Amino acid sequence: MDAKKLGVAFLVLVSVAAGVAVGQTVDVTPTMRLTIGVVVAIGTVLLVVRETKSG
């Protein structure tokens, strides 16, 4: 169970980083970059949860 939580936490961090990186390529405010990162992270978590439940 802990390994799964750790994996999800890692995915969230990677997703936020990816979202922020995408935000940096586009000319937006730092707040908007963070928002993009959070939205990407939430989407990733929902996708992982759905895949985990179906699998």
N, C-alpha and C positions, 0 to 999 in steps of 0.2 A: 504493500500500500504506500509506504514512504517513497519507494523508488518511482511509483507512478506520479505521486505529488511532485517529486523533484523534477521529473521529466516535464510535467505540465508547467512548473515554475520556470524551467529553462526555456521552454517554448514561448512563454509569455515574454520573457526578457529578450529573446531573439526577435520576437514579433515587434516589440516596442522599438528595439534598435533599428529594425528594418523600416518601420514606419517613420521614425525620425530621420533615417537616411534618405528615404523618399522625400520627406518634407524639406530636407536641405537642398535637394536638387531643384525643387520648385521654390520660387521666391515667396515665402510666406513667413508670418511672424512665428517666434519661438513657441508661443502658446498653441498655434495651429499645428506646428510640427508635433508637439506632445499629444494633441488631440488625435492626429492621424495615427500616431503610434499606438495609442490606447484603443482606437477603433479597430486597427489591424489585430492587436492582441486579443480583443474580445472575440473577433471573428475567428481567429485561430483556435481559441479555447472552445468555442461552440462547435467548430468543425471536429476537433479532437474528441470532445465528449460524445458527439454523434457517432463518430467512427468507433469509439470504444464500446458504446452501447450496442451497436449493430454487430460488432465483431465478437 
